[in-house]
Amino acid sequence: MDFFAHPLPYLPDAAPYFAALVDLPHAVWLDSAGRGRYDILVAAPLRVLHFAQADADAFAALRAALGDELPPLPDVPFAGGLLGYWGYDGDATLGLYDWAVLVDHQQQQTRLVSRLRHPDTAAQLPAILARLQNPPTLPANTLRVHAAPQANFTPASYAAAFARVQDYLHAGDCYQINLAQRFSAPASGDAFGAYLHLRQLSPAPFSAYLNFPGLQVLCASPERFLRVENGAVETKPIKGTRRRLPDPAADAAQITDLCQHPKDRAENLMIVDLLRNDLSQHCHSVRVPSLFAVESFAQVHHLVSTITGQLRPGRHALDVLHASFPGGSITGAPKRRAMQIIAELEPHPRELYCGSIAYLGWDGQMDSNIVIRTLLYRRGEICAWAGGGLVADSDCAAEYQETLDKAGAMLTLLRAAQG
């Protein structure tokens, strides 16, 4: 079994290594931002797969691109395979990569690794190593925002959409509906330095930076969507949010309120039930080992639950992703009807927002996030979204404020770039 691994000096922050690769085609940094075990860096894929609609045919094409499954290796989450994004609105772009830089913060080691599936890969690795052995200085933030960010809801139009959601909830169409607003501004320059600023403002374990042709994605997501490791499946939906407060006693009271509030617990439980059903399509032994745990981040506290299962024989990680996409935590329940209402009420498409950034290795291992706390930069415009789940006893003013709290770091970044 071919496996290439070359050690590199361990850096607790992988940013210099990614700076050495960022100018290569389709460079991606899956960034744990100091809150997870691994950073994964890739670039220069063998080929790029684009899909206008992530339907059954697209998933079958992705499965074919991975080829025969290789056995997994210990402490190697990804050494090649598919890596990219699925947009909420159905499009997908993934590169097929044959090498990766793994930064293991637990074992404090960095390696350039490859399963050498393509005959040309071995000849390309020395040039990649040379880049990594001489990383450049980190770039300055050259992103410039040319006007104040504009929301696509005013407080009044948000209230009108909120009222329509309440009508649907009381009519029995749904139990919960996620409603988001978009912030946008004209911009110029390069976004990599801005991403380095964002990860300082809001470090999150499922962050990512994608430098694709005509698109830069700055993601500071706190939420795992689906992980598949040796057949074990895990999803960790977030539902329930409180703003961080500077006073420690007041901040602790926010956590207590979040833990005990019946609305937040009910909201979270609805999504847990939805995801249990999604996983059950391709898994057995579906369980909920953790319910209503609190995870705290730079800007907010979140209520997080964990659902696990075991892949049934003959099933693949892509089967679970297809059955569960998009994640229930950012749609509502029932999922399909909630998505119809979202499309009716939100003024703009969500694009990549609420989709997923993921890797799927040659060995069938997968990890993925929910694309929230994310900015998209393309065609001279930078956009960010923030939303929340609405239920029958939601308060309009509180829900509107929650979207501003979630967008806080991103709006701070845009205002700084405007200044």
Secondary structure as GFF3:
##gff-version 3
##sequence-region A 1 419
A	DSSP	beta_strand	4	8	.	.	.	ID=ss1
A	DSSP	alpha_helix	15	19	.	.	.	ID=ss2
A	DSSP	beta_strand	27	31	.	.	.	ID=ss3
A	DSSP	beta_strand	38	42	.	.	.	ID=ss4
A	DSSP	beta_strand	47	51	.	.	.	ID=ss5
A	DSSP	alpha_helix	56	66	.	.	.	ID=ss6
A	DSSP	beta_strand	81	86	.	.	.	ID=ss7
A	DSSP	beta_strand	92	97	.	.	.	ID=ss8
A	DSSP	beta_strand	100	104	.	.	.	ID=ss9
A	DSSP	beta_strand	109	114	.	.	.	ID=ss10
A	DSSP	alpha_helix	121	133	.	.	.	ID=ss11
A	DSSP	beta_strand	144	145	.	.	.	ID=ss12
A	DSSP	beta_strand	150	151	.	.	.	ID=ss13
A	DSSP	alpha_helix	155	170	.	.	.	ID=ss14
A	DSSP	beta_strand	176	188	.	.	.	ID=ss15
A	DSSP	alpha_helix	192	201	.	.	.	ID=ss16
A	DSSP	beta_strand	206	212	.	.	.	ID=ss17
A	DSSP	beta_strand	215	221	.	.	.	ID=ss18
A	DSSP	beta_strand	224	229	.	.	.	ID=ss19
A	DSSP	beta_strand	232	235	.	.	.	ID=ss20
A	DSSP	beta_strand	238	243	.	.	.	ID=ss21
A	DSSP	alpha_helix	248	260	.	.	.	ID=ss22
A	DSSP	alpha_helix	262	280	.	.	.	ID=ss23
A	DSSP	beta_strand	283	296	.	.	.	ID=ss24
A	DSSP	beta_strand	300	311	.	.	.	ID=ss25
A	DSSP	alpha_helix	317	324	.	.	.	ID=ss26
A	DSSP	three_ten_helix	328	330	.	.	.	ID=ss27
A	DSSP	beta_strand	332	333	.	.	.	ID=ss28
A	DSSP	alpha_helix	335	345	.	.	.	ID=ss29
A	DSSP	beta_strand	356	361	.	.	.	ID=ss30
A	DSSP	beta_strand	366	369	.	.	.	ID=ss31
A	DSSP	beta_strand	374	378	.	.	.	ID=ss32
A	DSSP	beta_strand	381	390	.	.	.	ID=ss33
A	DSSP	alpha_helix	396	406	.	.	.	ID=ss34
A	DSSP	alpha_helix	408	418	.	.	.	ID=ss35
###
